[in-house]
Amino acid sequence: MPKRVDHRERRALIADALMRVAAEQGLEAVSLRHVAAAAEVSTGMVQHYFRTRDEMMVFALAVVRERNEARVRKAVEPLGATPAPRALLRAMLAELLPLDEDRRADGRVALAFLAYTAVRPAVAAALHDETAALLAFVAGQIAAGSPLVADGRVDPERAAVGLLAVMEGLGIYVLGGHYPPETALAALDAQLDLIFGPEPPPGAVSRDGSGRRRPARR
Protein backbone atom coordinates (compact mmCIF):
# COMPACT_ATOMS: atom_id res chain seq x y z
CA MET A 1 0.00 0.00 0.00
CA PRO A 2 1.53 3.37 -1.03
CA LYS A 3 2.56 5.70 1.74
CA ARG A 4 0.06 8.50 2.32
CA VAL A 5 1.55 11.97 1.78
CA ASP A 6 0.79 14.61 4.40
CA HIS A 7 0.73 17.74 2.25
CA ARG A 8 0.26 20.06 5.21
CA GLU A 9 3.33 18.61 6.91
CA ARG A 10 5.42 18.94 3.76
CA ARG A 11 4.25 22.49 3.13
CA ALA A 12 5.09 23.39 6.74
CA LEU A 13 8.55 21.81 6.30
CA ILE A 14 9.19 23.86 3.17
CA ALA A 15 7.78 27.00 4.81
CA ASP A 16 10.16 26.61 7.76
CA ALA A 17 13.12 26.21 5.38
CA LEU A 18 11.98 29.23 3.37
CA MET A 19 11.82 31.38 6.49
CA ARG A 20 15.25 30.22 7.67
CA VAL A 21 16.87 31.06 4.34
CA ALA A 22 15.14 34.45 4.18
CA ALA A 23 15.98 35.39 7.78
CA GLU A 24 19.60 34.18 7.70
CA GLN A 25 20.65 35.06 4.14
CA GLY A 26 18.10 37.60 2.90
CA LEU A 27 15.41 37.31 0.26
CA GLU A 28 17.97 37.50 -2.52
CA ALA A 29 19.09 34.03 -1.43
CA VAL A 30 15.58 32.60 -1.63
CA SER A 31 15.36 30.28 -4.61
CA LEU A 32 13.82 26.90 -5.30
CA ARG A 33 17.27 25.32 -5.04
CA HIS A 34 18.27 27.00 -1.77
CA VAL A 35 14.94 26.30 -0.10
CA ALA A 36 15.03 22.68 -1.23
CA ALA A 37 18.53 22.28 0.21
CA ALA A 38 17.49 23.84 3.54
CA ALA A 39 14.43 21.58 3.73
CA GLU A 40 16.46 18.54 2.61
CA VAL A 41 13.97 17.76 -0.14
CA SER A 42 14.14 17.77 -3.93
CA THR A 43 13.74 20.91 -6.02
CA GLY A 44 10.82 19.18 -7.72
CA MET A 45 8.99 18.88 -4.41
CA VAL A 46 9.37 22.61 -3.76
CA GLN A 47 8.11 23.34 -7.28
CA HIS A 48 5.05 21.23 -6.54
CA TYR A 49 3.99 23.79 -3.91
CA PHE A 50 5.45 26.98 -5.39
CA ARG A 51 5.56 27.45 -9.14
CA THR A 52 7.44 30.76 -9.07
CA ARG A 53 9.71 32.77 -6.80
CA ASP A 54 6.97 35.38 -6.41
CA GLU A 55 4.65 32.70 -5.00
CA MET A 56 7.33 31.83 -2.47
CA MET A 57 7.70 35.50 -1.48
CA VAL A 58 3.97 35.95 -0.96
CA PHE A 59 3.86 32.78 1.09
CA ALA A 60 6.79 33.94 3.24
CA LEU A 61 4.94 37.12 4.13
CA ALA A 62 1.79 35.11 4.85
CA VAL A 63 3.77 33.02 7.34
CA VAL A 64 5.04 36.19 9.05
CA ARG A 65 1.48 37.54 9.16
CA GLU A 66 0.13 34.36 10.73
CA ARG A 67 2.86 34.40 13.38
CA ASN A 68 2.19 38.06 14.13
CA GLU A 69 -1.55 37.43 14.43
CA ALA A 70 -0.91 34.61 16.90
CA ARG A 71 1.40 36.84 18.96
CA VAL A 72 -1.13 39.69 18.97
CA ARG A 73 -3.96 37.39 20.07
CA LYS A 74 -1.84 36.18 22.96
CA ALA A 75 -0.82 39.73 23.91
CA VAL A 76 -4.36 41.14 23.99
CA GLU A 77 -5.96 38.13 25.69
CA PRO A 78 -5.21 39.41 29.23
CA LEU A 79 -7.08 42.64 28.40
CA GLY A 80 -10.42 40.81 28.43
CA ALA A 81 -13.32 40.64 26.01
CA THR A 82 -13.80 44.41 25.64
CA PRO A 83 -10.43 46.11 26.08
CA ALA A 84 -10.10 49.89 26.08
CA PRO A 85 -9.06 51.08 22.59
CA ARG A 86 -5.77 52.61 23.71
CA ALA A 87 -4.77 49.51 25.67
CA LEU A 88 -5.70 47.30 22.73
CA LEU A 89 -3.67 49.32 20.22
CA ARG A 90 -0.71 49.57 22.58
CA ALA A 91 -0.62 45.81 23.16
CA MET A 92 -1.07 45.06 19.46
CA LEU A 93 1.53 47.49 18.11
CA ALA A 94 4.09 46.71 20.82
CA GLU A 95 3.80 43.04 19.92
CA LEU A 96 4.48 43.84 16.26
CA LEU A 97 7.76 45.58 17.09
CA PRO A 98 10.87 43.38 16.69
CA LEU A 99 11.81 43.36 20.37
CA ASP A 100 13.06 39.75 20.68
CA GLU A 101 14.89 37.32 18.43
CA ASP A 102 11.80 35.57 17.02
CA ARG A 103 10.18 38.88 16.10
CA ARG A 104 13.46 40.21 14.71
CA ALA A 105 13.76 37.20 12.41
CA ASP A 106 10.22 37.69 11.11
CA GLY A 107 10.78 41.46 10.92
CA ARG A 108 13.80 40.99 8.67
CA VAL A 109 11.76 38.83 6.32
CA ALA A 110 8.86 41.32 6.25
CA LEU A 111 11.19 44.25 5.61
CA ALA A 112 13.00 42.44 2.83
CA PHE A 113 9.67 41.46 1.29
CA LEU A 114 8.45 45.07 1.26
CA ALA A 115 11.64 46.08 -0.56
CA TYR A 116 11.06 43.21 -2.99
CA THR A 117 7.51 44.39 -3.75
CA ALA A 118 8.61 48.00 -4.29
CA VAL A 119 9.69 47.05 -7.83
CA ARG A 120 7.00 44.42 -8.39
CA PRO A 121 3.57 46.14 -8.35
CA ALA A 122 1.71 42.93 -9.14
CA VAL A 123 3.11 41.24 -6.04
CA ALA A 124 2.57 44.35 -3.91
CA ALA A 125 -1.10 44.40 -4.89
CA ALA A 126 -1.62 41.34 -2.69
CA LEU A 127 -0.92 43.55 0.33
CA HIS A 128 -3.33 46.38 -0.44
CA ASP A 129 -6.46 44.84 1.07
CA GLU A 130 -4.58 43.79 4.19
CA THR A 131 -3.16 47.28 4.67
CA ALA A 132 -6.57 48.89 4.18
CA ALA A 133 -8.17 46.53 6.71
CA LEU A 134 -5.50 47.24 9.34
CA LEU A 135 -5.82 50.98 8.79
CA ALA A 136 -9.60 50.82 9.15
CA PHE A 137 -9.32 48.81 12.36
CA VAL A 138 -6.86 51.23 13.96
CA ALA A 139 -8.91 54.25 12.85
CA GLY A 140 -12.01 52.66 14.36
CA GLN A 141 -10.28 52.14 17.69
CA ILE A 142 -9.10 55.75 17.73
CA ALA A 143 -12.58 57.04 16.87
CA ALA A 144 -14.07 54.95 19.67
CA GLY A 145 -11.51 55.70 22.35
CA SER A 146 -9.91 59.12 21.87
CA PRO A 147 -11.57 62.06 23.62
CA LEU A 148 -9.69 64.32 21.23
CA VAL A 149 -11.77 63.19 18.25
CA ALA A 150 -15.02 64.83 19.35
CA ASP A 151 -13.64 68.37 19.29
CA GLY A 152 -11.71 67.86 16.06
CA ARG A 153 -8.21 67.80 17.51
CA VAL A 154 -7.62 64.28 16.18
CA ASP A 155 -8.74 62.89 12.84
CA PRO A 156 -9.03 59.09 13.25
CA GLU A 157 -7.90 58.15 9.74
CA ARG A 158 -4.91 60.49 9.69
CA ALA A 159 -3.95 59.50 13.20
CA ALA A 160 -4.14 55.81 12.21
CA VAL A 161 -1.84 56.41 9.24
CA GLY A 162 0.63 58.22 11.48
CA LEU A 163 0.50 55.61 14.23
CA LEU A 164 1.16 52.73 11.84
CA ALA A 165 3.95 54.70 10.16
CA VAL A 166 5.59 55.33 13.55
CA MET A 167 5.34 51.64 14.40
CA GLU A 168 6.87 50.57 11.07
CA GLY A 169 9.63 53.18 11.33
CA LEU A 170 10.50 52.16 14.87
CA GLY A 171 10.66 48.55 13.73
CA ILE A 172 13.19 49.41 11.02
CA TYR A 173 15.41 51.32 13.45
CA VAL A 174 15.23 48.55 16.06
CA LEU A 175 16.18 45.97 13.42
CA GLY A 176 19.15 48.11 12.46
CA GLY A 177 20.28 48.37 16.08
CA HIS A 178 19.74 52.14 16.23
CA TYR A 179 17.21 52.02 19.10
CA PRO A 180 16.94 49.65 22.07
CA PRO A 181 13.50 48.17 22.81
CA GLU A 182 12.77 50.58 25.67
CA THR A 183 13.32 53.60 23.41
CA ALA A 184 10.97 52.18 20.80
CA LEU A 185 8.26 51.51 23.38
CA ALA A 186 8.63 54.99 24.87
CA ALA A 187 8.24 56.53 21.40
CA LEU A 188 5.15 54.39 20.76
CA ASP A 189 3.63 55.55 24.06
CA ALA A 190 4.39 59.18 23.19
CA GLN A 191 2.54 58.79 19.88
CA LEU A 192 -0.42 57.24 21.67
CA ASP A 193 -0.41 60.19 24.09
CA LEU A 194 -0.76 62.56 21.13
CA ILE A 195 -3.79 60.61 19.91
CA PHE A 196 -5.55 59.68 23.16
CA GLY A 197 -4.18 62.25 25.58
CA PRO A 198 -1.71 61.54 28.40
CA GLU A 199 -2.37 58.50 30.56
CA PRO A 200 -3.67 59.26 34.08
CA PRO A 201 -1.88 58.37 37.32
CA PRO A 202 -2.28 54.73 38.46
CA GLY A 203 -5.76 54.03 39.77
CA ALA A 204 -7.46 56.99 38.09
CA VAL A 205 -10.54 56.05 36.08
CA SER A 206 -12.09 58.14 33.34
CA ARG A 207 -15.76 58.46 32.63
CA ASP A 208 -15.54 55.87 29.87
CA GLY A 209 -13.92 53.36 32.27
CA SER A 210 -10.81 53.00 30.13
CA GLY A 211 -8.35 53.96 32.84
CA ARG A 212 -7.64 57.29 31.15
CA ARG A 213 -8.54 60.68 32.56
CA ARG A 214 -10.10 62.88 29.96
CA PRO A 215 -8.23 66.16 29.51
CA ALA A 216 -10.07 69.27 30.67
CA ARG A 217 -11.79 71.29 28.00
CA ARG A 218 -10.18 74.60 27.26
C-alpha positions as CSV (number, residue, x, y, z in Angstrom):
1,M,0.0,0.0,0.0
2,P,1.5,3.4,-1.0
3,K,2.6,5.7,1.7
4,R,0.1,8.5,2.3
5,V,1.5,12.0,1.8
6,D,0.8,14.6,4.4
7,H,0.7,17.7,2.2
8,R,0.3,20.1,5.2
9,E,3.3,18.6,6.9
10,R,5.4,18.9,3.8
11,R,4.3,22.5,3.1
12,A,5.1,23.4,6.7
13,L,8.6,21.8,6.3
14,I,9.2,23.9,3.2
15,A,7.8,27.0,4.8
16,D,10.2,26.6,7.8
17,A,13.1,26.2,5.4
18,L,12.0,29.2,3.4
19,M,11.8,31.4,6.5
20,R,15.3,30.2,7.7
21,V,16.9,31.1,4.3
22,A,15.1,34.4,4.2
23,A,16.0,35.4,7.8
24,E,19.6,34.2,7.7
25,Q,20.6,35.1,4.1
26,G,18.1,37.6,2.9
27,L,15.4,37.3,0.3
28,E,18.0,37.5,-2.5
29,A,19.1,34.0,-1.4
30,V,15.6,32.6,-1.6
31,S,15.4,30.3,-4.6
32,L,13.8,26.9,-5.3
33,R,17.3,25.3,-5.0
34,H,18.3,27.0,-1.8
35,V,14.9,26.3,-0.1
36,A,15.0,22.7,-1.2
37,A,18.5,22.3,0.2
38,A,17.5,23.8,3.5
39,A,14.4,21.6,3.7
40,E,16.5,18.5,2.6
41,V,14.0,17.8,-0.1
42,S,14.1,17.8,-3.9
43,T,13.7,20.9,-6.0
44,G,10.8,19.2,-7.7
45,M,9.0,18.9,-4.4
46,V,9.4,22.6,-3.8
47,Q,8.1,23.3,-7.3
48,H,5.1,21.2,-6.5
49,Y,4.0,23.8,-3.9
50,F,5.4,27.0,-5.4
51,R,5.6,27.5,-9.1
52,T,7.4,30.8,-9.1
53,R,9.7,32.8,-6.8
54,D,7.0,35.4,-6.4
55,E,4.7,32.7,-5.0
56,M,7.3,31.8,-2.5
57,M,7.7,35.5,-1.5
58,V,4.0,36.0,-1.0
59,F,3.9,32.8,1.1
60,A,6.8,33.9,3.2
61,L,4.9,37.1,4.1
62,A,1.8,35.1,4.8
63,V,3.8,33.0,7.3
64,V,5.0,36.2,9.0
65,R,1.5,37.5,9.2
66,E,0.1,34.4,10.7
67,R,2.9,34.4,13.4
68,N,2.2,38.1,14.1
69,E,-1.5,37.4,14.4
70,A,-0.9,34.6,16.9
71,R,1.4,36.8,19.0
72,V,-1.1,39.7,19.0
73,R,-4.0,37.4,20.1
74,K,-1.8,36.2,23.0
75,A,-0.8,39.7,23.9
76,V,-4.4,41.1,24.0
77,E,-6.0,38.1,25.7
78,P,-5.2,39.4,29.2
79,L,-7.1,42.6,28.4
80,G,-10.4,40.8,28.4
81,A,-13.3,40.6,26.0
82,T,-13.8,44.4,25.6
83,P,-10.4,46.1,26.1
84,A,-10.1,49.9,26.1
85,P,-9.1,51.1,22.6
86,R,-5.8,52.6,23.7
87,A,-4.8,49.5,25.7
88,L,-5.7,47.3,22.7
89,L,-3.7,49.3,20.2
90,R,-0.7,49.6,22.6
91,A,-0.6,45.8,23.2
92,M,-1.1,45.1,19.5
93,L,1.5,47.5,18.1
94,A,4.1,46.7,20.8
95,E,3.8,43.0,19.9
96,L,4.5,43.8,16.3
97,L,7.8,45.6,17.1
98,P,10.9,43.4,16.7
99,L,11.8,43.4,20.4
100,D,13.1,39.8,20.7
101,E,14.9,37.3,18.4
102,D,11.8,35.6,17.0
103,R,10.2,38.9,16.1
104,R,13.5,40.2,14.7
105,A,13.8,37.2,12.4
106,D,10.2,37.7,11.1
107,G,10.8,41.5,10.9
108,R,13.8,41.0,8.7
109,V,11.8,38.8,6.3
110,A,8.9,41.3,6.3
111,L,11.2,44.3,5.6
112,A,13.0,42.4,2.8
113,F,9.7,41.5,1.3
114,L,8.5,45.1,1.3
115,A,11.6,46.1,-0.6
116,Y,11.1,43.2,-3.0
117,T,7.5,44.4,-3.7
118,A,8.6,48.0,-4.3
119,V,9.7,47.1,-7.8
120,R,7.0,44.4,-8.4
121,P,3.6,46.1,-8.3
122,A,1.7,42.9,-9.1
123,V,3.1,41.2,-6.0
124,A,2.6,44.3,-3.9
125,A,-1.1,44.4,-4.9
126,A,-1.6,41.3,-2.7
127,L,-0.9,43.5,0.3
128,H,-3.3,46.4,-0.4
129,D,-6.5,44.8,1.1
130,E,-4.6,43.8,4.2
131,T,-3.2,47.3,4.7
132,A,-6.6,48.9,4.2
133,A,-8.2,46.5,6.7
134,L,-5.5,47.2,9.3
135,L,-5.8,51.0,8.8
136,A,-9.6,50.8,9.2
137,F,-9.3,48.8,12.4
138,V,-6.9,51.2,14.0
139,A,-8.9,54.2,12.9
140,G,-12.0,52.7,14.4
141,Q,-10.3,52.1,17.7
142,I,-9.1,55.8,17.7
143,A,-12.6,57.0,16.9
144,A,-14.1,54.9,19.7
145,G,-11.5,55.7,22.3
146,S,-9.9,59.1,21.9
147,P,-11.6,62.1,23.6
148,L,-9.7,64.3,21.2
149,V,-11.8,63.2,18.3
150,A,-15.0,64.8,19.4
151,D,-13.6,68.4,19.3
152,G,-11.7,67.9,16.1
153,R,-8.2,67.8,17.5
154,V,-7.6,64.3,16.2
155,D,-8.7,62.9,12.8
156,P,-9.0,59.1,13.2
157,E,-7.9,58.1,9.7
158,R,-4.9,60.5,9.7
159,A,-4.0,59.5,13.2
160,A,-4.1,55.8,12.2
161,V,-1.8,56.4,9.2
162,G,0.6,58.2,11.5
163,L,0.5,55.6,14.2
164,L,1.2,52.7,11.8
165,A,4.0,54.7,10.2
166,V,5.6,55.3,13.6
167,M,5.3,51.6,14.4
168,E,6.9,50.6,11.1
169,G,9.6,53.2,11.3
170,L,10.5,52.2,14.9
171,G,10.7,48.5,13.7
172,I,13.2,49.4,11.0
173,Y,15.4,51.3,13.5
174,V,15.2,48.6,16.1
175,L,16.2,46.0,13.4
176,G,19.2,48.1,12.5
177,G,20.3,48.4,16.1
178,H,19.7,52.1,16.2
179,Y,17.2,52.0,19.1
180,P,16.9,49.6,22.1
181,P,13.5,48.2,22.8
182,E,12.8,50.6,25.7
183,T,13.3,53.6,23.4
184,A,11.0,52.2,20.8
185,L,8.3,51.5,23.4
186,A,8.6,55.0,24.9
187,A,8.2,56.5,21.4
188,L,5.1,54.4,20.8
189,D,3.6,55.5,24.1
190,A,4.4,59.2,23.2
191,Q,2.5,58.8,19.9
192,L,-0.4,57.2,21.7
193,D,-0.4,60.2,24.1
194,L,-0.8,62.6,21.1
195,I,-3.8,60.6,19.9
196,F,-5.5,59.7,23.2
197,G,-4.2,62.2,25.6
198,P,-1.7,61.5,28.4
199,E,-2.4,58.5,30.6
200,P,-3.7,59.3,34.1
201,P,-1.9,58.4,37.3
202,P,-2.3,54.7,38.5
203,G,-5.8,54.0,39.8
204,A,-7.5,57.0,38.1
205,V,-10.5,56.0,36.1
206,S,-12.1,58.1,33.3
207,R,-15.8,58.5,32.6
208,D,-15.5,55.9,29.9
209,G,-13.9,53.4,32.3
210,S,-10.8,53.0,30.1
211,G,-8.4,54.0,32.8
212,R,-7.6,57.3,31.2
213,R,-8.5,60.7,32.6
214,R,-10.1,62.9,30.0
215,P,-8.2,66.2,29.5
216,A,-10.1,69.3,30.7
217,R,-11.8,71.3,28.0
218,R,-10.2,74.6,27.3
